[in-house]
């Protein structure tokens, strides 16, 4: 046995990680940085609350040896629970009012919801209800999210926080929780909702810090949450406003173009089969696309990407269900702007052929579609290690050209990565993909192209810090 305060004061064991996932999970929800403020007194506030709790009991020794090697978010969450949450709740369980409060899976204390946090603190041994949740926690892998991306005071990375904190805030709102945390295990940011459109964020807390330690700060944070767990939004509040400026909206949901097809091919009719998607593209008759092979993950819900045929040509068909209209709008508007304004660097984008609303399909019954030119190549994240230095430099130069094109049409990417790039080594053709996370640049706002390039290539960035915007 040892004093609970001694165990809390100890640094969190370093993570053992090898290989694993290469792409961060970026959510479609977002919180504008305009509504985030630095919680400058967080460490002092949390440590004071912990000291006032008067914890003096002893707890079993905690084995601080870290032998488990993680490679994904699920494993990471398990290590955080073992090395951080467990010591914290052992220290807090004898504090008045904490007897029935535990860290738990969301499903253990709440009814099913659309958004599910990775970790929760709340009431157990009671009926399942979202109101049982006091704190929500979201985990991200540290090898895909840099610690600097969690710092609100870094101009180059502050926009990176928008989808990360946005996902956490969506979970907080589901439970009407005032408190939440975002952690990569290596670094943790604590969040408190002060008002409808005001969120306080701590500076990232490193897992190895002491005086106070991460465990001590989480313990104090949990005690804060238990004393004031809920935030009730005003009746006039509109959640849409949390995203900041209006999202990308395509000028027309139905459109067809002959920019890609030759006349002889475009006039060929597709036979309607069980694999067809029939959609209204704004013409006299609906358009028909026949799906050949599913390219996206079969487990993906309400979104799909297919290799397909249209008018006798092989094309790419992207489908979004009604609940993902915003994602369809954003992606469609990127292609709309690129091929309408035709900036230098447009060659790094697939040509768009058609878009519209689904009329009939057994494969994808409702929603919207975007039909794109099929481009050659393999996903860059799968071939990057095999590329020569010369090929890597060429790829980075072409990616930079594409990002300059996005800036020219007033856009930035919040989910850049090698997984969203195709590269054909033989033809030296590079294509940027997937623009659901594209955001409009606000007026008089400058975002360096280094914002995306650093995230895409990290330590492999070879062409220096780009200065273009």
Order of alpha helices (4+ residues) and beta strands (2+ residues): beta-alpha-beta-beta-alpha-beta-beta-alpha-alpha-beta-alpha-beta-beta-alpha-alpha-beta-beta-beta-beta-alpha-beta-alpha-beta-beta-beta-beta-alpha-beta-beta-beta-alpha-alpha-beta-beta-beta-beta-alpha
